[in-house]
Amino acid sequence: MNTPIVILNYKTYLESSGENALELARALKSASEESGITMVAAPQAADIYRVHDQISLPIFAQHIDPITPGGHTGSNLIETLIEAGINGSLINHSENRMKLADIDEVIQLCKQHNIESCVCTNNIATSKAIATFNPDAVAVEPPELIGSGIPVSQAQPEVVEDSVKGVKSINKKIKVLCGAGISTGEDMKAAMDLGADGVLLASGIVKAENPKKALLDLVSKL
Ligand SMILES: O=C[C@H](O)COP(=O)(O)O
């Protein structure tokens, strides 16, 4: 079995922005080294270079726009993000949803540029639909549980289990993560027991008093 994956979405919390983005990346790197679990930082676009320049760990963008170089003021261009230091990207997060055709285009851009694509979905049906685009990973997150502290793996286990089954029946190489309300070792173990390959999480770690301790607790039951 491959090693489980933890992706920490920094979102736009002050606790994970600017200089704090670096502190959090140090916590991720150190927790990853101690536990042997792959941990990925997904800071805001403006903090990607800062983190990449100071700390060696995998970095995902939170969003990439479906554009090619040229006149697209205010957009996130994949080429620039790669030069800044990303190894992959979240796509279609519930807090930044995209049109179906644009999701497909960004997955194709990631493939062309050899970086990882992790598409967020909101239920079993969208997880299966997105699997037909063959991203590297799908992360299923019921929107009503995001930021709630109620873990999807315990509150809606069927969403995780059936997303895993549905996605793997289309392409078993696609990794299936789950997110929303995940913060403890029990939450992550429940996700892995349901067949998930890892978790996508934010507030439980970003807002923890001691993020490194929270990360080590997260992976303590694996
Ligand atoms: O990208 C992360 C998810 O939206 C989960 O957020 P949360 O861990 O704060 O519930």
The ligand as an SDF file (V2000), in Angstrom:
LIG
                    3D

 10  9  0  0  0  0  0  0  0  0999 V2000
   -9.6870   22.0310    1.9400 O   0  0  0  0  0  0  0  0  0  0  0  0
  -10.0440   21.6590    3.0480 C   0  0  0  0  0  0  0  0  0  0  0  0
  -11.4190   21.4200    3.3740 C   0  0  0  0  0  0  0  0  0  0  0  0
  -12.2870   22.3700    2.8500 O   0  0  0  0  0  0  0  0  0  0  0  0
  -11.7030   21.0500    4.7960 C   0  0  0  0  0  0  0  0  0  0  0  0
  -11.6910   22.1640    5.6250 O   0  0  0  0  0  0  0  0  0  0  0  0
  -11.7990   21.9070    7.2160 P   0  0  0  0  0  0  0  0  0  0  0  0
  -10.7240   20.9210    7.5620 O   0  0  0  0  0  0  0  0  0  0  0  0
  -11.5810   23.2580    7.8380 O   0  0  0  0  0  0  0  0  0  0  0  0
  -13.1700   21.3540    7.4630 O   0  0  0  0  0  0  0  0  0  0  0  0
  1  2  2  0
  2  3  1  0
  3  4  1  0
  3  5  1  0
  5  6  1  0
  6  7  1  0
  7  8  2  0
  7  9  1  0
  7 10  1  0
M  END
$$$$
